[in-house]
Each structure stands twice: as C-alpha cells, then as structure tokens.
Amino acid sequence: MSQTVYLSPDEIRQRFSRAMSAMYQAEVPQYATLLTLVDEVNRETLAADPALAARLAEQHELDRLDVERHGAIRVGSAAELAMLRRLFAVMGMHPVGYYDLSEAGVPVHSTAFRPIDDAALALNPFRIFTSLLRLELIENESLRRRAEAILASRDIFTPGVRELIERYEAQGALSEEQVERFVAEALETFRWHRDATVDLDTYTALQDEHRLIADVVCFRGPHINHLTPRTLDIDEVQRRMPAVGMNSKAVIEGPPRRDCPILLRQTSFRALEEPIRFAGERQGTHTARFGEIEQRGMALTARGRERYDRLLGEARRRGVGRDNEAHQQALAELFADFPDDEEVLRREGLAFFDYRLTEAGEAAGPVATRDLEALIARGLVKARPITYEDFLPVSAAGIFQSNLGGGQNEAYAGNANRDAFEAALGAPVTDELMLYAERETASRERVLAALAG
C-alpha cells in the first residue's frame, strides 16, 4: 500500500504563487509585459555589475529573484480577515507588521502575510499585503450601514477551501491531491469578477466617499489588485515603462537611489479601466487593478527607521518634486544626512546585518576573543546586509492613491488602532524589527560559538 505524501507549507506557497501569477497574467495582459521588462533590466544590471552578481549569488538572493512577488488585497470585515489568516497559514505565511494607512488619508489598516524563517524566504518570499477597510471612519452613518450590510451578505471563500483549511488544521498537512484542490479553490477568492454585487447608485455613493471603499465593498471578493516583481534597478524600469506602453506613476515611492539601497522603493503603471455590469444590468467601469515594481534594500534598525522617517517627513513637508527627476534630486539632497556606506551603517547601528564566517574563519582554530569588530578586522567574519522583507505605509498609500484616482481624505488621518486590527485578525501581528534583530543576534552567536572551538 502506497504511503500518503504530504506537502510542506513552503511547497504549497510555491504552487499557489505560480498559479496566482498565471491567473493575473491572463486577467491583466500588461503584467506579462511588466515581467519581461523587469527580467530584461535585471539581466542587464547583473551583466554590467559582476560584483553585484557575485554578492547576490553568495547571499542566495539570485535564487529567489525570478520567483519573488508580492500581491495586495483589501477586505471588508473582521471575519474575512480572520479566515484569510487561516488560509495563508496553510502556505506558511504569517501576519507581520501593522500599517496604518489612515495617516496618509486612506481608510484602511494592514498587515503583510509572509514567510518568516530564512529557509522559507530563500525558497519563495511570496507576500500578500492585506488591508482591512475601516468602516468606522465613514462619517455618513447611512452609507456606513449600507456598506456593512453588503459585506455581511457575501462570502469570499468557497466551501471547498473552507473544508481544506479545516483539514489542514486538523491533520497538520495536506496531501498532493488536497494541495491541488486547495490551490484551485483558494484562487477563487482572488479572481476578478466583472459583475458588481450592487447597483450603480450604491457604487457611485461609495465611490464618492472614497474610491477604495467602493473597490472593497461592491464586488464578490477581494480581487488581487496587483502582483509585484522585484527589480535590481527601479530607476531604469521607470525610464523604460513608457516605451512599452505603460503609463507610469509620476514618482518612485520610498528612499532615493543610493549606493547602499535601504528599505523599499516602488513604482507602478496606471490601473486598468475595466467594464463592470451592475445589479439592474446597468453598465459602467471600475478602476483598481494595476502593475507595480519594487526594489528592495537593507532592513533598518529602529534607530535607522527613526532617521529615515524624519527625513521622509521633511520631504513631505517640503512637497519635493512633482516629476521623478526633480523628486529624486530633492530626496537625494535631504538624504545626504543618511550614511551611504555599509560599514558606517553597521557601526552606527542603523541597519541589520547577518554575520558569517569567511573561508579564513572556517579554517581557523579556536579564537580567544569574542570581539566581533576584531574578528571582522582579522578577516575571520564578514557581515552582509539583511534584506528588507516588509513594506512602508506612506509608499503603500501613495501607490493606492495614484491608482484610485488620486486624492485623500484628511478626516481619516491619524487613526491607528493596532488593538482593533489584531482583534479582527484573531491573532497578534509579529513585529518585523524583532524578526530582523533575532536573525542578526542568532548569526552573531553562531560565528562566535564556531570560533570558540
């Protein structure tokens, strides 16, 4: 009798992310063009910079570059968010970070479901940035109640995926056949549906309150609104987008171009205007889904983030640059205060690093000192930046606004409520800085233990 083979969460995530990419490519043909453009720029960047290629290969970053994607969805209720947490757990994805997008005038708060251990990230760092609509921020009570009633009447999950999530939770794994069904059933939650669940008047009323509210409330499910490949040169991708027919966002979000990239830079092409059939058979259009590209740098410590946030806040106050060239130039001038050298960033405690033995360190016998700086100076230990795996709330809001018709509602601003978000989620979110600090500490202790003999 053959023994049942169960698949790991990492393998399930790998299969789901591939299926999601294929589905989105069929729904949004320009996504295929985007992938081709990013691949072209990445290959040219690596060919022109052999040192970068060697460093990325050594750090196992090249292995994940081609498969790396993040997506984004928006849900309308606590019940939907809690079930998504259970769905993503099947794929080894955990809620990391709390993001208050109301600070930029967008009525949602969010987390990122992603893998958290090194091996899982190296295999496939698939992430879903997941936002929960803040209905309590809608001041119009009648409109708020109407939105609540619409959301309460829908179920964004198939009976099949609910059954398979429960099966996973009961037996701790899924078989090959169960995984095939799980991927197919789970995709239905993220699929685009051109039929709205409301009439045109309701859609218009919700859209007038905020375009994102209409996007969340008026459809059968939280259609995936973008999938994002990772580039090694986002400035070059931005420059080439118009030549391949993409209406690019005016400016690249995040920090300026640097010799030592930090955190996350993002840009996008404009959302599609897609035909919609409303209840009552009236026709219209909806604009929400778009293409996005990201370039990832190193993770910053709390001290580094405080400096980054202060400089970014100053940039926002000044309203730097409406076109990308002016924007980047103004940012670069402001960020001249932020060190652009790995050694300085490490010594000043501004970024997280992973410590490894060099070949000399592996060959060395026991070493008396536990002074890490002395070991690095002797060539026994090397430090490499830890890649930032998470998101930036202001950048996310900027992407949302540019693809939902711009604009923001200041009445939403400054309404962070992590406790309410975690209550809806049904679990605490993991602090991303803690994950980076734990990884850095563990790597430091490993090299020190290895050299102690």
Number of C-alpha atoms within 10 A of each C-alpha: 3 4 5 10 11 15 15 17 21 21 17 20 27 18 15 21 25 15 15 20 19 14 16 22 17 12 13 18 10 19 23 15 17 23 18 12 17 24 19 13 18 21 13 13 17 17 12 11 10 11 11 14 17 13 13 15 12 10 16 13 17 16 14 16 19 16 18 21 22 23 21 21 18 25 25 24 19 18 14 22 22 16 17 19 18 19 21 21 20 24 22 19 24 21 27 25 18 24 24 25 26 24 21 21 22 28 28 27 24 24 24 25 27 26 27 19 12 10 11 19 18 17 19 22 25 26 27 21 20 22 25 22 20 19 18 13 17 19 12 10 12 10 16 15 14 14 22 16 12 15 22 13 9 14 13 19 20 13 10 13 20 16 12 21 21 14 14 18 14 10 8 13 20 24 14 14 12 16 24 14 15 22 19 16 18 23 20 17 19 21 18 19 15 15 16 22 21 19 16 20 11 19 22 14 14 23 18 12 15 20 25 23 25 21 25 24 29 23 22 23 27 25 24 22 24 24 23 25 22 24 27 22 19 22 20 15 23 22 11 16 19 12 8 11 11 17 15 21 22 18 22 26 23 25 22 20 18 14 8 13 22 24 21 22 25 27 26 28 25 22 23 16 13 12 13 18 19 22 15 9 12 10 14 13 12 20 19 22 25 23 26 24 24 24 21 21 20 20 26 27 20 16 12 20 16 13 17 21 14 12 19 18 13 14 18 12 9 10 11 17 16 11 12 18 14 13 19 22 15 17 22 16 11 16 20 11 11 15 15 15 12 19 13 13 20 17 10 12 15 22 27 27 27 19 24 19 23 16 12 12 21 14 11 14 12 13 15 10 11 14 9 16 12 12 19 17 10 12 14 21 23 20 19 16 22 20 22 21 22 20 22 18 18 22 20 20 22 26 23 24 18 18 23 22 15 11 15 20 14 13 15 21 17 13 17 17 12 17 12 12 25 18 12 17 23 16 12 16 19 16 12 19 19 12 14 23 20 13 18 18 15 14 18 19 13 14 22 23 13 15 22 13 10
